[in-house]
């Protein structure tokens, strides 16, 4: 009406109100969740291996002669190690992913050299 063309632009509040559910927030949340699942799997494998090692060490040191006692120690320490390792691995990987998501470094555009 005053000589400038009218533009149909969305309101600024609508454009920037995406928050944690926006494109960048959803990707960050998905990255954290996937890294936590990876940490859970790797921690469970590592914890189970350490549990087996601890069970074999216990049987060797205490000289448990009975097969029942050996199996009890073996099947108690392996799942316990897997559970502790899984929780620790998931927490460790999630903390690393959260810290990485907090440090948002924007890349600077590449400058072309003047020739």
C-alpha positions, 0 to 999 in steps of 0.5 A, spaced: 500 500 500 505 504 501 509 502 495 513 496 497 510 489 495 507 485 501 511 478 502 507 472 505 513 471 510 511 466 517 512 470 523 519 470 526 516 466 533 513 460 528 520 460 524 525 459 530 520 455 535 522 448 533 526 447 540 528 440 542 523 437 537 526 441 531 531 438 525 537 439 529 534 437 536 531 431 533 538 429 530 542 430 536 537 426 541 537 420 536 545 421 536 545 420 543 540 414 544 544 410 538 550 412 542 547 410 548 545 403 545 551 402 542 555 403 549 550 398 552 551 393 547 559 394 548 559 394 555 555 388 556 560 384 552 566 387 556 562 386 562 560 379 561 568 377 559 570 380 565 565 376 569 567 370 566 575 372 567 573 373 574 569 367 575 575 363 572 580 366 577 575 365 583 575 358 581 582 357 580 584 361 587 579 358 591 580 351 588 573 350 588 572 342 586 565 341 585 562 342 579 556 345 582 560 351 585 564 352 579 557 353 575 554 357 581 560 362 581 561 362 573 553 363 572 553 368 577 559 373 575 558 373 568 551 376 568 552 380 574 558 383 570 554 384 563 549 388 567 554 392 570 558 393 564 552 395 560 549 400 565 556 403 565 557 403 557 551 406 556 552 412 561 559 413 558 557 413 551 551 417 553 555 422 557 560 423 551 554 424 546 551 429 550 557 433 551 559 433 544 552 435 542 553 441 547 559 443 543 556 446 537 561 448 532 559 452 526 564 451 520 566 457 517 566 457 510 572 456 506 575 462 503 578 462 496 585 464 495 585 470 491 590 469 485 
